[in-house]
Amino acid sequence: MLSTDQEVTFRQTGHVTVVNLFSPPKIAEALADIEQWSSEFLRQLPAQRRDWYLERADTSGMVLRKLDEPVYQRPVFQAMAKSDCIVAIVEQLIGPGVSVFFSQVFCKAPNIGGPKPVHQDNFYFGPNDLDATLTVWIALDDATIENGCLYYADGSQLGPVYDHVAPADAPFNLQIPADKLADFSMTPAPVPAGGVSFHHGNTWHQSSNNSSVKPRRAVAMHFLRNDAKLIRPALDYDPGVVVRIS
Ligand SMILES: O=C(O)CCC(=O)C(=O)O
C-alpha cells in the first residue's frame, strides 16, 4: 500500500514513485528474459513492422525500441503484474478488481534510444472512466536524466484529455500539439532500478533521448478497473490479450 503522503502526492500531482518494490534478483530475471526475447524477436521481425519496433536513429536498422505485451506473453512479467505490492497499490488508486489490457517493454538503447513526446495515456486508450486507468512503470535499470527517465507535468491529470496529433510518417506516435506544450512545465522523475512510477491516465508525460552509455530499460503495464471499458481508443488494443489480475 501507499502511505497517506504517497497517496496525497499521487492525487495532487498525477504520479508517485515508490522505490525498492522489486529486488535485484527479480530485476535480473526480468532483464535476462528481455535479452532472450529480444534476440528471438529480432530474428523473425518482418520488414513492414520495423517502424513500430526499431529505433530510427540507428543505421544498422536492428536496434529494438520496444516489445509488446510482456504481461500477456512472458510469465516473468505476468508474475510482476500480479505481485501483492503492485496489486495493492493499483487497487488503492483506481479501485478493486483490475486487469492489464496492454503492456510494453521500452529498451532505450545507449546513445540511440529516441524520445517519446508529451502525451496522455487516456488519449490513446479512450476509457469511459478517466480515473479507471493507471500506468505502472517499472524501472529495470536506474532511469536518470541522462539515459531518458520520464518527465511529468504535475497536476495535469486534473485537466482535460486533449486531442493529440501525430507525424505523417509515424501515425502511432500520438502527442499533445506543440501550441499546448507551454501550459505545463515538465519535471524529471528519475527512478532507481526496482522502483516503480505510477501515473494517472491523464497525466502528461514524456521521455528524452538516451544520451548515455547505459541502457534505460523499463516495463509499462497499463491497468484498467474491470467495470470500465475502452470506448474510444486511438489505436487498436486487442481484447484477446487482456490479463485479469484481481
Ligand atoms: O518509457 C518511456 O519512455 C515511455 C513510457 C510511456 O509513455 C508510458 O509508460 O506511458
The ligand as a Gaussian input file, in Angstrom:
#p B3LYP/6-31G(d) Opt

LIG

0 1
 O        9.235000       4.675000     -21.142000
 C        9.027000       5.594000     -21.932000
 O        9.950000       6.207000     -22.460000
 C        7.620000       5.996000     -22.279000
 C        6.638000       5.363000     -21.359000
 C        5.245000       5.840000     -21.514000
 O        4.930000       6.721000     -22.264000
 C        4.219000       5.223000     -20.673000
 O        4.552000       4.353000     -19.864000
 O        3.035000       5.609000     -20.770000

